C-alpha cells in the first residue's frame, strides 16, 4: 500500500498535541523551546520568529539529541517541551513526530506555522491599536 505525504502528516498529527499561535508565549514562559526549522531563504522572505532557536530541518534530531555529540546547549533533556515551527505547519508536524520518536514526549508543532503566528500577532497589534483609539475617543468625548 502506498502512502502520500498527506497521509504521513495525518499519521504524525495523531501522536502530537499541536500548539495554537496564541499559546506559544505560554509555552516559552513555562520553559519550553521554540524551534524554527524553516530554511534561511524562507526566514528571510517571511521574517524571523523572535526567541526561536533556528535549526534547519536536516539537522534537527542531531542538534536536539541530549546525548549526542552534535547537540546544542538548549537540548537539556527529553522532558523539555519543544514546539517546532515551519512556514505553514506541515513539515513541522513531521519533525515533531520525529522528535517524539527520539524521546521528546512533549514535542509538538505550531498549527498554521509561522504564517499563522504572524497573522495572530498582526491581529493582536491591530486589536491593541483599536482598543487604544476607542479608549482615547471615549476620553475625548467626556471633556
C-alpha positions, 0 to 999 in steps of 0.5 A: 500500500502506498502512502502520500505525504498527506497521509504521513502528516495525518499519521504524525498529527495523531501522536502530537498535541499541536500548539495554537499561535496564541499559546506559544508565549505560554509555552516559552514562559513555562520553559519550553523551546521554540524551534524554527526549522524553516530554511534561511531563504524562507526566514528571510522572505517571511521574517524571523520568529523572535526567541526561536532557536533556528535549526534547519530541518536536516539537522534537527534530531542531531542538534536536539539529541541530549546525548549526542555529540552534535547537540546544542546547549538548549537540548537539556533533556527529553522532558523539555517541551519543544514546539517546532515551527515551519512556514505553514505547519506541515513539515513541522508536524513531521519533525515533531513526530520525529522528535517524539520518536527520539524521546521528546514526549512533549514535542509538538508543532505550531498549527498554521506555522509561522504564517499563522503566528504572524497573522495572530500577532498582526491581529493582536497589534491591530486589536491593541491599536483599536482598543487604544483609539476607542479608549482615547475617543471615549476620553475625548468625548467626556471633556 
